[in-house]
Amino acid sequence: MNPLDAEIVEKLIDLNPQGYLFHREKSDLEFKEQFNFAGLAEYMKDFAAFANNSGGYLVFGVKDSPRLPNGMSNSSVEMFERIDEETISGAINELFSPSIDWEKTTLERYGKKFGILYVYESRLKPIIAKRDEGRNQLIKNGEIYYRYAGRTQKIEYAELEAIINSRIGSTNREWMDLMTKVAKIGPANAAILDTERGIIERDKNNVLVVDEGLVGKIKFIREGDFSRKKGATTLRLVGDVQPIDQVEVTKVLRENITDRYPYSYREMTEVIKSNIDGVRLHEIDAIIKDSKMKDNQDYSAYNFRNKQQEESYKTTGALPSVTPSIYNETAIEFIISKLGKR
């Protein structure tokens, strides 16, 4: 079940017979009175803490001492609804590593509005701060945060040891699975496809460079299966293969950019979720990254906030921090097709 389903989030603000909140803050639940962009560093610290534990909820609109469901103010509601998931995710990923997967929703109850952020448990722990952030260095470079009962703090030894042991065990299992597969086909028949660098490498003297625009489009067929009738889309080499030092990719932005790419990141993910039940943001993000969709005009374009940013990018090639991308129908169809093969 989706953690943001109405029947689940409504229970977060159930009342006891005295009219106070039934639930207390705990390892997977934190209450905030109002949402404010000035508090982003504090929220992101909670994000990392939840992700390092078992995930959890940040609920906005709850008064402290005593816990009362007063709802968010009009200005708080406006700011919460203006949250751009891709921009915030970009800021989080600049601050923490590995990436953190989260979602948001709003809830109307008792005639009031509440904002809810849900953070998923990270599959690759620990989440570590990459730099200082916030007033009085609320977040510090190199620190690891963990969610304990009703509080977020630096991780303690027992929890960190458990995370490290779990990660070592997971890595060992992955290596065993890989070695088992290599053993079946034999090392002489094995090669490595590196989708980050765009190469297929067998040894240092046998390397095939793949254009980064083609990496996400390669399809494989079994030996002996290829025919004009049955063959899948493949690459055909015509002429000599020439060595290159660098492939330069230029993204051309047109005046009708929003016509060609009508979907924001949030709108795109909502369409995908409506087509595939249970899909999580980190799965979508992984496809976008692994397939280099942001560098491919077939799928997306950068949505610069002003002309100066656009001109600067064209001149220097340096992308302004947390510049959002916008997407088209082809991107949605591509991601859905990838998810369907999970």
C-alpha positions in Angstrom: 0.0 0.0 0.0 1.2 3.5 -0.8 2.4 5.2 2.4 0.6 8.4 1.3 -2.8 6.7 0.8 -5.5 8.8 2.5 -6.5 6.1 5.0 -2.9 5.9 6.2 -2.1 9.6 6.6 -5.4 10.4 8.2 -4.5 8.1 11.1 -1.4 10.2 11.7 -3.6 12.9 13.1 -6.3 10.9 14.9 -7.5 12.4 18.2 -7.8 10.8 21.6 -11.0 11.3 23.7 -9.4 14.4 25.2 -9.1 16.1 21.8 -5.3 15.8 21.6 -3.3 13.9 19.0 -3.4 10.1 19.6 0.1 9.6 18.3 3.3 10.8 19.8 6.5 11.6 17.9 8.5 8.4 17.3 11.2 6.9 15.1 9.0 7.2 12.0 6.9 10.3 12.8 7.8 14.0 13.4 5.3 16.9 13.8 5.9 20.5 12.7 3.7 23.4 13.4 4.2 25.2 10.0 6.1 24.7 6.8 8.6 27.4 5.9 11.3 27.4 3.2 13.6 28.9 5.8 13.5 25.6 7.7 14.6 23.4 4.7 18.0 22.5 6.4 16.1 21.2 9.4 13.7 19.2 7.3 16.6 17.8 5.2 18.3 16.7 8.3 15.2 14.8 9.3 15.1 13.3 5.8 18.5 11.8 6.2 17.7 10.5 9.6 14.5 8.8 8.4 16.3 7.4 5.4 19.0 5.9 7.6 16.4 4.2 9.8 13.2 2.7 8.4 11.6 5.8 6.7 9.0 8.1 8.2 6.6 11.0 8.0 7.0 14.8 8.6 3.6 16.2 9.3 3.0 20.0 9.2 0.1 21.7 10.9 0.4 20.3 14.4 0.9 22.6 17.4 3.4 21.5 20.1 2.7 21.2 23.8 -0.1 20.1 23.8 -0.3 18.3 20.4 -3.2 19.9 18.6 -4.2 19.6 14.9 -4.4 23.3 14.2 -3.6 23.0 10.5 -1.2 25.1 8.5 -1.6 28.8 8.1 -2.5 30.2 4.6 1.0 31.3 4.0 2.4 27.9 5.1 -0.1 26.1 2.8 0.9 28.3 -0.1 4.6 27.6 0.4 4.0 23.9 0.9 2.0 23.7 -2.4 4.9 25.5 -4.2 7.3 22.8 -3.4 9.0 21.7 -6.6 10.0 18.0 -6.0 12.9 18.1 -8.5 14.4 21.3 -7.2 14.2 20.1 -3.6 15.6 16.6 -4.6 18.4 18.4 -6.3 19.2 20.4 -3.2 19.1 17.2 -1.0 21.4 15.3 -3.4 23.9 18.2 -3.3 23.8 18.0 0.5 23.7 14.2 1.1 24.9 11.1 -0.5 23.5 8.6 -1.5 20.2 10.1 -2.8 17.1 10.2 -0.7 13.7 9.1 -2.0 10.6 11.1 -0.8 7.1 12.2 -1.7 4.6 14.8 -0.5 0.8 15.2 -0.2 -1.7 17.4 1.5 -4.6 16.3 3.7 -7.8 18.2 4.7 -9.3 17.1 8.0 -11.1 18.9 10.8 -11.7 21.7 8.3 -8.0 22.4 8.2 -5.0 21.6 5.9 -2.0 19.5 6.7 1.2 19.0 4.7 2.8 15.5 4.8 6.2 14.5 3.5 7.1 10.8 3.5 10.8 9.7 3.3 11.5 6.2 2.2 14.1 4.0 3.9 17.3 4.1 1.9 18.5 0.9 0.2 22.1 2.1 0.4 23.0 3.2 3.8 24.4 5.3 5.4 23.3 8.6 4.1 26.2 11.0 4.8 26.3 14.9 4.8 28.7 16.2 2.1 29.0 19.8 3.3 27.9 22.2 6.1 24.5 23.7 5.8 22.0 25.7 7.9 22.2 28.2 10.7 25.0 27.4 13.2 26.0 24.5 11.0 22.9 22.5 11.7 24.2 20.0 9.2 27.9 19.3 9.3 30.1 17.8 6.6 30.7 14.1 7.2 28.0 13.6 9.8 25.4 10.8 9.7 22.0 11.4 11.2 19.6 8.8 12.5 16.0 8.8 13.7 15.5 7.6 17.2 12.3 7.6 19.3 10.9 11.2 18.8 14.3 12.8 17.9 16.8 13.3 15.1 20.5 13.2 16.1 23.9 12.0 15.1 24.0 8.3 14.8 25.3 6.2 17.7 27.8 3.3 17.5 25.3 0.4 17.7 23.1 1.7 14.8 26.1 2.6 12.7 27.7 -0.8 13.2 24.4 -2.5 12.2 24.2 -0.4 9.0 27.9 -1.2 8.1 27.4 -4.9 8.7 24.2 -4.9 6.6 26.0 -3.1 3.7 28.9 -5.5 3.8 26.6 -8.5 3.8 24.6 -7.0 0.8 27.8 -6.3 -1.1 29.1 -9.8 -0.5 25.9 -11.3 -1.8 26.0 -9.1 -4.9 29.6 -10.2 -5.6 28.7 -13.9 -5.1 25.8 -13.5 -7.6 28.0 -11.8 -10.1 30.8 -14.4 -9.8 28.3 -17.2 -10.2 27.1 -15.8 -13.5 30.7 -15.2 -14.7 31.6 -18.8 -13.7 28.7 -20.1 -15.8 29.8 -18.4 -19.0 33.5 -18.4 -18.4 35.8 -15.3 -17.9 37.0 -15.5 -21.5 33.4 -14.8 -22.7 32.6 -12.1 -20.2 32.8 -8.3 -20.6 31.7 -5.3 -18.6 29.2 -2.7 -19.8 29.9 0.5 -18.0 26.9 2.8 -18.5 28.5 5.6 -16.6 31.5 5.9 -18.9 29.8 4.5 -22.0 32.2 1.6 -22.7 32.1 -2.2 -23.0 35.4 -3.4 -21.6 36.9 -6.9 -21.7 40.5 -6.0 -20.8 42.7 -2.9 -21.1 43.4 -3.7 -24.8 39.8 -4.5 -25.8 37.6 -1.6 -25.2 34.5 -0.5 -27.2 33.5 3.1 -26.7 29.7 3.7 -26.9 28.3 7.2 -27.7 26.5 8.3 -24.5 23.4 9.1 -26.5 23.2 5.4 -27.4 23.9 3.8 -24.1 20.3 3.8 -22.9 19.0 2.6 -26.3 21.1 -0.5 -26.8 19.0 -3.7 -27.0 20.5 -7.2 -26.9 19.7 -10.3 -28.8 20.8 -13.9 -28.2 23.4 -15.4 -30.6 21.6 -17.2 -33.4 18.3 -15.4 -32.9 19.0 -12.5 -35.3 17.1 -12.5 -38.6 15.3 -9.8 -40.7 12.0 -10.9 -39.3 12.9 -11.6 -35.7 15.8 -9.2 -35.1 15.4 -6.4 -32.5 16.7 -2.9 -32.9 20.5 -3.0 -33.0 23.5 -0.9 -33.9 25.0 -1.2 -37.4 28.5 0.0 -38.0 29.2 1.5 -41.4 32.8 2.3 -42.4 35.8 2.4 -40.1 35.5 3.0 -36.4 37.6 6.0 -35.4 39.0 6.6 -31.9 37.8 9.8 -30.2 38.8 11.7 -27.1 35.4 13.3 -26.3 31.9 13.4 -27.5 30.4 16.8 -27.1 26.7 17.0 -26.6 24.9 20.3 -27.2 21.3 20.8 -26.1 19.5 23.3 -28.4 16.6 25.0 -26.7 13.8 26.3 -28.8 11.3 29.1 -28.2 8.4 26.6 -28.0 10.1 24.6 -25.3 7.1 24.1 -23.1 5.1 22.9 -26.1 7.7 20.2 -26.8 8.3 19.4 -23.2 5.0 20.0 -21.4 5.6 18.0 -18.2 7.5 19.1 -15.0 9.2 16.4 -13.0 6.3 16.2 -10.6 3.7 16.0 -13.4 5.7 13.3 -15.2 6.0 11.2 -12.1 2.3 11.5 -11.4 1.5 10.2 -14.9 3.9 7.3 -14.4 2.4 6.4 -11.0 -1.1 6.4 -12.5 0.1 3.8 -15.0 2.2 1.6 -12.7 1.1 0.8 -9.2 3.7 0.9 -6.4 6.4 2.6 -8.4 8.8 4.7 -6.2 10.6 7.9 -7.1 14.0 6.4 -6.7 13.2 3.9 -9.4 12.2 6.7 -11.8 15.3 8.8 -10.8 17.5 5.8 -11.5 16.2 5.4 -15.0 16.6 9.1 -15.7 20.2 9.0 -14.5 21.3 5.7 -16.0 19.8 6.5 -19.4 21.2 10.1 -19.3 17.7 11.4 -20.2 18.5 15.0 -19.1 21.2 15.1 -21.7 19.0 13.8 -24.5 16.6 16.1 -26.3 14.5 13.2 -27.3 13.2 13.2 -23.7 13.9 16.5 -21.9 15.2 20.1 -21.9 16.5 22.3 -19.1 14.0 24.9 -17.9 16.1 27.9 -17.1 14.6 30.4 -14.8 15.7 33.4 -16.8 17.5 34.4 -20.0 20.7 35.1 -18.2 21.0 31.6 -17.0 20.3 30.2 -20.5 22.9 32.5 -22.1 25.5 31.6 -19.4 24.9 27.9 -20.0 25.3 28.3 -23.8 28.6 30.3 -23.3 30.2 28.3 -20.5 28.5 24.9 -20.6 28.2 25.1 -16.8 24.6 24.3 -15.7 23.3 26.6 -12.9 22.6 24.8 -9.6 19.4 22.7 -9.3 18.1 23.8 -12.8 14.9 21.7 -13.3 14.3 19.7 -16.4 11.0 19.4 -18.3 9.9 16.3 -20.1 7.8 15.1 -23.0 5.5 12.1 -23.7 8.4 10.1 -25.2 10.2 10.3 -21.8 7.1 9.0 -20.0 6.7 6.1 -22.4 10.4 5.3 -22.1 10.3 5.2 -18.3 7.1 3.2 -18.2 8.6 0.6 -20.6 11.8 0.4 -18.5 9.7 -0.1 -15.3 7.7 -2.7 -17.0 10.8 -4.9 -17.3 11.7 -4.8 -13.6 
